[in-house]
Amino acid sequence: EDQVTQSPEALRLQEGESSSLNCSYTVSGLRGLFWYRQDPGKGPEFLFTLYSAGEEKEKERLKATLTKKESFLHITAPKPEDSATYLCAVQGPGAQKLVFGQGTRLTINP
Amino acid sequence: NAGVTQTPKFQVLKTGQSMTLQCAQDMNHEYMSWYRQDPGMGLRLIHYSVGAGITDQGEVPNGYNVSRSTTEDFPLRLLSAAPSQTSVYFCASGLIADTGELFFGEGSRLTVL
């Protein structure tokens, strides 16, 4: 059974204080790993897709990386508008389903 | 540019009542799905569809029904509501070739008393 575990559950940072969020996964043949952002009261919004170990993707202050067992979402010099819940999901081979982790709630204080 | 539209946004039901959550998308996506989101549980897949006339079960399908008569619409029916179905429901759509990149609606918050 595919599983995704995200840590920490919640993270509070000061503006400009860089950090990383972790997503550990077990899947029998990874088809893709996905990061989403979710603002309070809204639906998730797609950020990145990673397909193979060693791959990296960047968008503004966010960089996602992938190994064979986990993915990291690095946040460099965050701003208050980066505050959100970040969700990680995996997709196995031949599957048209995503398995999501519980998310990390990130708060950036000005 | 509507994207994925869900109605209603809020609903309160009594145990045993039935209702339908509506979902429509205007992006001509073949793939559509329903998730529920509960505190500490993450998003869990209820049902999904890869095209008109084709549906399949996800992780937590019991108590829910779906149909897909058109590409645009994918309604979720609660047959006999139970308090355990109190949750926030999200509809999502995407291309068949890229079903990891989903476009989500804004959610429907359902309370069953």
Contacts between the chains, C-beta under 8 A, distances in Angstrom:
chain1	res1	chain2	res2	distance
A	4	B	42	7.7
A	31	B	100	7.5
A	32	B	100	4.5
A	34	B	100	4.7
A	34	B	101	7.1
A	41	B	106	7.6
A	41	B	107	7.5
A	42	B	106	5.9
A	42	B	107	7.3
A	43	B	4	7.5
A	43	B	90	5.3
A	43	B	92	7.5
A	43	B	104	3.1
A	43	B	105	5.4
A	43	B	106	5.3
A	43	B	107	5.6
A	44	B	43	7.4
A	44	B	90	7.4
A	44	B	92	8.0
A	44	B	102	7.6
A	44	B	104	5.0
A	45	B	104	7.2
A	46	B	101	5.1
A	46	B	102	6.5
A	46	B	103	7.4
A	49	B	98	7.9
A	49	B	100	5.8
A	49	B	101	6.2
A	87	B	42	7.3
A	87	B	43	7.0
A	89	B	43	7.7
A	89	B	100	7.1
A	91	B	99	7.2
A	91	B	100	5.0
A	96	B	31	6.6
A	96	B	48	6.5
A	96	B	50	6.3
A	96	B	96	7.8
A	96	B	99	4.8
A	97	B	33	7.9
A	97	B	45	5.4
A	97	B	48	6.6
A	97	B	58	6.1
A	97	B	59	7.6
A	97	B	99	8.0
A	98	B	43	7.8
A	98	B	45	7.0
A	98	B	99	7.6
A	98	B	100	6.2
A	98	B	102	7.2
A	99	B	45	8.0
A	99	B	59	7.9
A	100	B	35	7.9
A	100	B	42	4.4
A	100	B	43	4.1
A	100	B	44	7.6
A	101	B	42	5.7
A	102	B	40	6.1
A	102	B	41	6.9
A	102	B	42	4.4
A	103	B	42	6.4
